[in-house]
């Protein structure tokens, strides 16, 4: 559904999270002096903050005097972007910080926008003209929105409401277009331009006479960043850049590792137009997928490390951190979905060596568990229940005890009647914990008949569903 008013860009709600962060990079020397007066506020603390990515950070702290004035001063200019004047109750108003960093803002706690007076900053004069315009349009549109929710309206009324909403939407769109046309040197114009989405032309007709159903998606994706200037680091300190990157990765990219990696590379390579934007994009893509809870997306982390960190493109990373990042990627690389699982040769309860590669089964489940682990005490019996359902589907379990107390290991097996292959490394001859990245238990892997990894860290209650799905996929290929 088309958005009627793009208000989400500049909201006036309370900050959910404020944390402290030093300025990333300093602008040209010259300093800043921002004078703010808030009627209805006095003798209290006031904060200067800014957007950065998808969060907000405190940059400075001031004291509001008895007349409502607070002054923020510094000898070096702050980085440009959308900044925040933050009240003690964590509500805030936004303003723009550009090259001109000596100005005055006056407003009151009753209505930040309508009562804002700006002196010495043409960027903020334009900004607040826009905010007042949008606020007025919001007031106009609310009654029509409420009418639109009435399911009992006549057909004519529905058409009237639709036309009115479209009319107001067009007015806002034109207002923003006029700002971009007549104030192209202003940061607000850059923000509006960056937030634009591509207008998809009419879908072409294929040689077979049918419309190309894939064209709108392909065109939209190919042109999604056309209006966003990756060379402008000020956009980092707005809600725009992060939200567009996230939307591109989450909604315009097929959620498989290869496709995500290609999208990350595309974004990061475009971001090389600015050192600061490039750093942000590389760090975001790397950390986001290293910590992803979606199975298999750690492959994107490995790809990012291989492409940017190991090729000396991340000068902000110190040697210690670089070692940790590359070492982490090296550990994960052999364990990615589709890789052949590293072999395990360990003794069973009869002191006989068991070779994981010798397990003949359509699917092999690896389970790393600890008899003292509270989660294992709950999950391993559940795994056994799943195993009894899967036996007739040519599924076997290779269970690795991660601890070395033979008695506890044997007692747990006996108590839970675990009649699958049970092995352990009582003599500590095996490095399986490092090889399989075992830092907690239980951990479950699913391997195919060739011991390729199909799934890892899969919840035991999902095993039957996953294996049934795999069987259906494989049978369709035959």
C-alpha positions in Angstrom: 0.0 0.0 0.0 1.3 3.4 -0.9 2.4 5.6 2.0 0.3 8.7 2.4 2.7 10.8 4.5 6.3 9.9 5.1 6.4 11.0 8.7 8.6 8.2 9.9 11.6 10.1 8.8 11.3 12.6 11.6 9.5 11.3 14.6 8.9 13.1 17.9 8.5 10.1 20.2 10.6 9.2 23.2 14.0 7.7 22.6 13.9 4.0 23.4 17.7 3.7 23.9 20.3 6.4 24.5 23.9 5.3 24.9 27.2 7.2 24.9 29.5 7.3 21.9 32.3 9.6 21.0 32.1 11.5 17.7 33.3 9.2 14.9 35.3 11.7 12.9 35.7 15.4 13.3 34.7 17.9 10.7 36.7 21.0 9.6 38.0 23.0 12.5 36.0 26.0 13.6 34.0 24.7 16.5 30.3 24.7 17.2 27.9 26.8 19.4 24.3 25.7 19.6 22.0 27.8 21.8 18.7 26.2 22.8 15.9 27.7 24.8 13.0 25.5 25.9 10.1 27.4 27.5 8.7 25.3 30.4 12.1 23.7 31.1 14.6 25.1 33.6 17.3 24.1 36.1 17.8 20.6 34.7 20.0 18.5 32.5 19.7 18.5 28.7 21.4 16.4 26.1 22.8 16.9 22.6 22.5 13.6 20.7 22.5 12.4 17.1 21.3 9.6 14.9 23.9 7.1 13.8 22.7 4.1 11.8 19.7 2.7 13.6 20.5 4.1 17.0 20.8 7.4 18.8 23.8 8.5 20.8 24.6 11.3 23.3 27.3 13.7 22.1 27.2 16.4 24.8 25.5 17.2 28.1 24.4 20.7 29.2 22.6 22.4 32.0 19.4 24.3 31.4 19.4 27.6 33.4 16.6 29.3 35.2 15.5 31.0 32.0 15.4 27.8 29.9 18.7 28.3 28.1 21.3 25.7 27.4 24.4 26.2 25.3 26.5 23.5 23.7 30.0 24.6 22.6 33.1 22.9 21.3 36.4 23.9 19.6 36.0 21.4 16.7 33.0 21.1 14.5 30.7 18.1 14.9 30.0 15.8 12.0 26.9 16.8 10.0 23.6 15.0 10.2 20.3 15.0 12.1 20.9 15.8 15.7 18.6 15.7 18.8 17.8 18.0 21.6 16.9 15.6 24.4 14.9 16.4 27.5 15.3 14.7 30.8 12.1 12.6 30.1 13.9 11.4 27.0 11.5 13.1 24.6 13.4 15.0 21.9 13.2 17.3 18.9 15.4 17.0 15.8 17.4 19.6 14.0 20.0 19.6 11.3 23.7 20.2 11.8 25.6 21.1 8.7 28.6 23.4 8.0 27.0 26.2 9.8 27.2 25.2 13.5 26.5 28.5 15.3 22.8 29.1 15.7 19.8 29.4 18.1 16.7 27.3 18.5 13.8 28.4 20.7 10.7 26.3 21.3 8.6 25.0 24.2 7.6 21.7 25.7 3.9 22.0 24.5 4.8 21.6 20.8 8.4 21.4 19.7 7.6 21.8 16.0 4.9 24.5 15.8 6.6 26.7 18.3 10.2 26.4 17.0 12.0 29.6 16.1 15.3 29.3 14.3 18.0 32.0 14.1 21.3 31.7 12.2 20.6 28.5 10.3 18.9 28.4 6.9 19.1 24.6 6.9 16.9 24.4 10.1 14.6 27.2 8.9 13.9 25.0 5.8 13.7 21.9 8.0 11.1 23.3 10.3 9.1 24.8 7.4 8.8 21.3 6.1 8.0 19.8 9.5 5.2 22.3 10.1 3.8 21.6 6.6 3.8 17.9 7.2 2.3 18.3 10.7 -0.5 20.4 9.1 -1.1 17.8 6.5 -1.1 15.1 9.1 -4.0 16.9 10.9 -5.8 17.2 7.6 -5.4 13.5 6.7 -6.5 12.0 10.1 -10.3 12.5 9.6 -10.0 10.9 6.1 -8.0 8.0 7.5 -10.7 7.4 10.1 -13.4 7.5 7.4 -11.3 5.0 5.4 -11.5 2.5 8.2 -15.3 2.5 8.0 -16.2 -0.7 6.2 -19.8 0.3 5.7 -19.1 3.3 3.4 -20.9 3.5 0.1 -18.9 3.0 -3.1 -19.0 6.7 -3.8 -17.8 7.6 -0.3 -14.9 5.1 -0.7 -13.9 6.8 -3.9 -14.1 10.3 -2.3 -11.9 9.3 0.6 -9.4 7.6 -1.7 -9.2 10.7 -3.9 -8.7 13.0 -0.9 -5.9 10.8 0.5 -4.2 10.8 -2.9 -4.6 14.5 -3.2 -2.9 15.2 0.2 -0.2 12.7 -0.6 0.5 14.5 -3.9 0.8 17.8 -2.1 3.4 16.4 0.3 5.3 14.8 -2.6 5.3 18.1 -4.6 6.5 20.0 -1.5 9.4 17.7 -1.1 10.2 17.8 -4.8 10.2 21.6 -4.7 12.7 21.5 -1.9 14.9 19.2 -3.8 14.6 21.4 -6.9 14.9 24.9 -5.3 17.3 24.0 -2.4 19.6 21.4 -3.9 22.5 22.8 -1.8 20.7 22.0 1.5 21.1 18.9 3.5 17.4 18.4 3.7 17.3 18.0 -0.1 20.0 15.3 0.1 18.0 13.5 2.8 14.8 13.6 0.7 16.7 12.5 -2.4 18.3 9.6 -0.5 14.9 8.4 0.8 13.3 8.3 -2.6 12.4 4.9 -4.1 12.6 4.2 -7.9 9.5 4.7 -10.0 9.1 1.4 -11.9 8.2 1.9 -15.6 5.5 -0.1 -17.3 6.2 -3.8 -17.4 7.4 -4.8 -20.9 5.8 -7.5 -22.9 7.9 -10.6 -23.7 8.2 -12.2 -27.1 5.6 -14.7 -26.1 3.0 -11.9 -25.6 3.0 -12.1 -21.8 4.1 -9.4 -19.4 7.5 -10.0 -17.7 6.4 -10.7 -14.2 9.9 -10.4 -12.8 10.6 -6.9 -14.3 9.2 -4.7 -11.5 11.3 -6.5 -8.8 14.4 -6.5 -10.9 14.1 -2.9 -11.9 13.3 -1.7 -8.4 16.3 -3.6 -6.9 18.7 -2.5 -9.7 17.7 1.2 -9.1 17.0 1.2 -5.4 20.2 3.2 -4.5 20.2 5.5 -7.5 19.3 8.6 -5.5 21.4 7.8 -2.4 24.8 9.5 -2.3 27.1 7.0 -0.6 29.8 9.6 -0.7 27.9 11.8 1.9 28.9 10.6 5.4 26.3 12.9 7.0 23.6 10.4 5.9 25.1 8.0 8.5 23.7 10.4 11.1 20.1 10.1 9.8 17.6 7.2 9.9 17.8 6.9 6.1 21.0 5.2 5.2 20.7 2.3 7.6 17.0 1.7 6.9 17.7 1.5 3.2 20.6 -0.9 3.5 18.5 -3.1 5.8 15.5 -3.1 3.5 17.7 -4.0 0.5 19.3 -6.9 2.4 16.1 -8.2 4.1 13.5 -7.5 1.4 15.2 -7.2 -2.0 17.7 -10.0 -1.6 16.9 -13.7 -1.7 17.6 -15.0 1.8 20.3 -17.5 0.8 24.0 -16.9 1.8 25.3 -16.5 -1.8 22.7 -13.8 -2.7 23.2 -12.0 0.6 26.9 -11.9 0.2 26.6 -10.5 -3.3 24.3 -7.8 -2.0 26.7 -7.0 0.9 29.5 -6.7 -1.6 27.4 -4.4 -3.9 26.6 -2.1 -1.0 30.1 -2.0 0.5 31.7 -1.4 -2.9 29.4 1.6 -3.5 30.2 2.8 0.0 33.9 3.2 -0.9 32.9 6.7 -2.0 33.3 7.7 1.7 35.7 6.1 4.1 33.2 6.5 7.0 30.3 5.1 5.1 32.4 2.2 3.8 33.5 1.4 7.4 29.9 1.5 8.6 28.7 -0.8 5.8 31.5 -3.3 6.2 31.1 -3.5 10.0 27.3 -3.7 9.8 27.3 -6.5 7.2 30.0 -8.4 9.0 28.6 -8.2 12.5 25.0 -8.7 11.4 25.6 -12.0 9.8 28.2 -13.3 12.2 25.5 -13.0 15.0 22.6 -14.0 12.8 20.2 -16.5 14.3 19.2 -17.7 10.9 20.9 -21.0 10.0 23.5 -20.7 7.3 24.0 -17.0 7.3 27.3 -17.3 9.0 28.6 -17.9 5.5 28.0 -14.3 4.8 30.3 -13.4 7.7 33.0 -15.6 6.3 32.6 -14.1 2.8 32.9 -10.6 4.3 36.1 -11.5 6.1 37.6 -13.0 3.0 36.7 -10.1 0.8 37.5 -7.1 3.0 39.4 -8.0 6.2 41.9 -10.4 4.7 42.6 -8.1 1.8 43.7 -5.1 4.0 40.7 -3.0 3.3 39.8 -2.4 7.0 42.5 -0.1 8.3 40.3 0.8 11.4 40.8 -2.8 12.8 43.7 -3.3 15.1 45.9 -6.4 15.0 44.3 -8.1 18.0 40.8 -7.6 16.7 41.9 -8.6 13.2 43.2 -11.9 14.6 40.0 -12.6 16.4 37.8 -11.9 13.3 39.9 -13.9 10.9 40.3 -16.7 13.3 36.6 -16.9 13.9 36.0 -17.0 10.1 38.6 -19.7 9.7 36.8 -21.9 12.4 33.4 -21.4 10.8 34.5 -21.9 7.2 34.7 -25.8 7.4 31.4 -25.9 9.2 29.3 -24.0 6.6 26.1 -25.5 5.2 27.1 -27.7 2.2 30.7 -28.4 3.4 31.7 -32.0 4.2 31.7 -32.3 8.0 35.2 -32.9 9.6 35.6 -36.5 10.5 35.4 -37.7 14.1 37.1 -40.9 15.2 36.5 -41.6 18.9 36.0 -44.4 21.4 32.6 -45.8 22.3 31.6 -47.2 25.7 33.4 -50.5 24.8 36.6 -48.7 24.1 36.3 -49.4 20.4 37.1 -46.6 17.9 34.1 -45.5 15.9 34.6 -43.6 12.6 31.9 -41.1 11.8 32.6 -41.4 8.1 31.8 -45.1 8.4 28.3 -44.5 9.5 26.1 -45.7 6.6 22.9 -43.8 6.6 20.9 -41.4 4.4 21.1 -38.9 7.2 23.5 -38.8 10.1 22.7 -36.7 13.2 25.6 -35.4 15.2 24.8 -34.5 18.8 27.3 -32.9 21.1 26.1 -33.2 24.7 27.1 -33.0 28.3 25.6 -35.2 31.1 25.8 -32.3 33.6 24.2 -29.8 31.2 20.6 -29.0 32.3 19.5 -28.3 28.7 21.0 -31.6 27.6 19.1 -33.5 30.3 15.9 -32.2 28.7 16.9 -32.1 25.0 18.7 -35.4 24.6 15.7 -37.5 25.6 13.6 -35.5 23.2 16.2 -36.2 20.5 15.9 -39.9 21.3 12.1 -39.7 20.8 12.7 -38.0 17.4 15.2 -40.7 16.6 12.8 -43.5 17.2 10.4 -41.9 14.6 13.2 -41.4 12.1 14.9 -44.8 12.3 12.9 -46.3 9.5 13.9 -43.3 7.3 17.5 -44.4 7.3 18.6 -41.9 10.0 21.4 -42.7 12.5 22.8 -40.8 15.4 26.5 -40.2 16.3 26.4 -38.8 19.8 29.5 -37.1 21.2 29.8 -36.6 25.0 31.8 -33.4 25.5 32.9 -34.3 29.1 35.4 -36.9 30.4 33.8 -38.5 33.4 33.1 -42.0 32.2 30.7 -42.9 35.0 28.4 -40.0 34.4 28.5 -40.6 30.6 27.6 -44.3 31.0 24.9 -43.7 33.6 23.2 -41.1 31.4 23.3 -43.5 28.4 21.9 -46.3 30.5 19.2 -44.3 32.2 17.9 -42.8 28.9 18.4 -46.1 26.9 20.4 -44.3 24.2 21.0 -47.2 21.8 22.7 -45.2 19.1 26.4 -44.7 18.6 27.8 -43.1 21.7 31.4 -41.8 21.8 33.6 -39.7 24.0 37.1 -38.4 24.3 37.9 -39.6 27.8 41.7 -39.4 27.3 41.5 -35.8 25.8 43.2 -36.9 22.5 40.6 -35.2 20.2 40.2 -31.5 19.4 36.5 -31.8 18.4 35.4 -28.8 20.5 37.5 -26.4 18.4 36.9 -28.3 15.2 33.1 -28.1 15.6 33.0 -24.7 17.4 31.4 -26.3 20.5 31.1 -23.6 23.2 27.8 -24.8 24.7 25.6 -27.9 24.6 23.6 -29.5 23.2 24.6 -28.9 19.6 23.0 -30.8 16.7 24.2 -31.2 13.1 22.4 -33.0 10.3 24.6 -34.6 7.6 23.6 -36.2 4.3 24.7 -39.6 3.1 28.0 -38.1 1.9 28.5 -36.4 5.3 27.8 -32.9 3.9 26.3 -30.5 6.4 22.6 -30.0 5.8 21.8 -28.2 9.1 23.5 -27.2 12.3 22.5 -26.0 15.7 19.0 -27.3 14.8 16.5 -27.5 17.7 15.8 -31.2 18.3 12.1 -30.8 18.1 12.5 -29.6 14.5 14.5 -32.7 13.3 11.6 -34.7 12.0 10.2 -31.7 10.1 13.6 -30.9 8.6 14.4 -34.4 7.6 11.0 -35.0 6.0 11.5 -31.8 4.1 14.9 -32.9 2.9 13.5 -36.3 1.8 10.7 -34.5 -0.2 13.3 -32.2 -1.9 15.6 -35.1 -2.7 12.8 -37.3 -4.0 11.6 -34.6 -6.4 15.1 -34.4 -7.9 15.0 -38.1 -8.8 
